[in-house]
Amino acid sequence: MSMTKFANKPAKTFGRMLAMCAVLASAFLVVSASAESKARIVRLSDVEGTVQLDRAAGDGFDRAFLNLPVIEGSKLKTGKDGRAEVEFEDGSALRLAPESEVDFVRLSLGNDGQKFSTVQLVSGTVYADLHPKKTYGNGTTGDQFALNFAGESITIPDSAHFRLGLDGSSRATVAVFKGKLSASGPSGQFEVAEKHGANIDFATVSASKDGDKTSAKPSTDTFEIAKNYEADPSDGWDRRQTEYHDRYATTASNVGVTSPYAYGMSDLNYYGDFMMLPGYGNVWQPFFTNAGWSPFQNGGWAYYPGFGYMFVSGYPWGWMPYAYGNWAYAPGYGYVWQPGGWNNYNGLPMVMNAPSTLKIPAAPTTGHQTVMVGLGLTANPAEGAPRLTINPNSAAFGVPRGSVNHLDRVAKRVGETSRPVVVSTLQPESKTPANEPPSALDRRAPLGMSSSGGHRGVPTHP
């Protein structure tokens, strides 16, 4: 089929498109977070094993799923076999090791677009890979990120990658992998440089006796800077997640994908492909789909105070294409995502040129319970299976990110045979220290690249 057919739409079809857009736009305004709003919505970008999220809806902790929005007031915790990652708009990430808990105390915007983030580490260990924007023009200060713990606070003025762990209520440890950070508390301020660590012993109360009187004297926190740091069992996992984002987000930006946001971009490059369709422009489509696949057939509805019910995709790549822009149906190709609409966050499904057979999920009208659609929402197993079956028209549902080497080649094979394919998965190393040599992920070619180094049919913006 020639793609030039897409350039000339019948008047009837165009009218239907405008009508559908008007209806969806009116609904969208009810639950969207617009550029004028001070509220921010970030992404629960990885969920492995037992993870729970309190969405600040008054219902307490509930099971967490991939792609759930995280708003100010949310709380996140992991179980003994659980790990989780939260991705911020600029691609920065906060990762929770097993048996950890954090509170998102502040997620807001300044008058000039600055992003203010304050996270409280309640227990356990977190990894932060941050690269805040320094300025917003006219001398305006840039993004501000603070990680608070036990009366102390770590601030990140520049890009930094570090680990923070709480050892009960008496001690904390800091390990800086990249960059530097500043910490402050009741006893003063100190800096930790790259490849250095710090031990913080929290203040204790000591009793002293003066005659017949006994008084309690609180001591101050003590800090000890070390020229190195001890490895943690989750360091290897954190490094693999960092490598994944660095590799695929960078590859996507190199081919002209323009977006003010970076969260979810690495997943687009891993799980699908960009192409130019006349009449539709620069579009993206996931692997393992055909003309009968619908982007709304698997997911769920999650309730958030101030926003109401928001549609959450069950696909591992399902953040950016559901938060911005819209889906469009291209005859002969199926559904494609059209980037854009960056000034608003979509809370409801947005689609253009939909066939009459499309069933767009409707948001619940009452209650706060999560409502599943189709196969529902997903979380990855704590330990990846050595082999994985990928089915045609699955859009990679249930395929953990980075788990399959050369996913584009697997997609081509499935497309040629229209049959399920069983593939081997990349198994994680066990308890790898941070100073070990690069992993297998670091030695293989990006999945968005051909063997000759060229990009696979990815368009360049004009």
C-alpha angles and dihedrals in degrees: 000000000000114000091217087083089075093064095068114057120184115247090243092055092047091051091051090051092053093047093050091047091052092051094047093044092055090052093042094058090062096063105022127115103223132196090259092056120094091211121104131204120201131180137258091218103175131027121179125174120330112003129154131196130198104205093196089250095123095255098100126225120349134173112292126226136191116277097017110151117247117211136178110294094029120134126205130192138172132214129224091283096032134110129171141181130204116200121205127210095265092050094261113143139207115199129196121211120209117301096017134132134195135180121214097220096172134018108160145131130241124224091265096044099270114155116229115197127176120177126182117211104215098176143338129023133317134185120211123198103180137170108172122188109256102210140007099206133271090058092296113155117248135233119323124211123181127181109197127196135167096340093317129101133205117204125193114209094172138016112307141163116204147144127235123190134180118214099202114289098316109059146027131192129205128196120185114204097174136007121358138275141203125226128192137181143148091300099051142273134298139172130228116207130212115293089012131112138205136208118208121195110197124231117275132196116242126192122226128185124218108182108303093345126090119197133185118230118191115218125213129250114271125216130205120187117206129194090226140016139223120257120250126214090243096051093094092051091050091049092052091052091049091049091050093054095041092051102045101032090052092048091052094050091050092063096056102265100158119201135140087223130065103185111112095011094111090055092053090056094046100043103036151004139255121227140168116248118184108239092020103054124204107001139169129218130185122239120254098039137118135188091283096057120106124202090217101053096093126040138062149244119259125188123228126179111248092019105051119209117353126191114243122196120228093209119102091235093043105119115076096038090054099040099051140020119006145270119250131190114233113192110240092017106053124217120356130179119239110205119223141077091102094163093068136048112223113231093173131047112276119202138162131199091012118177116245090250094063114112109204110201114247121223117246113258098212141029135029101252121122109252119205126220121203109320088358128211126331146214124191120245117260091243119032119238114246091234132034134195115219116195129206114261091017096116086218093296107177096012108128114226116266091006097115124054116230096003090179091063091049089052091052091051092050090048092053096048102028086217133116116268125211112213136180117246129221107254120216121243116248119249096336115185118232094248097058121115118276116288128243089270089063093053102051129080118264112268089233091061133078121230089262092055098254125129120254108247094307112156127226119230114244 
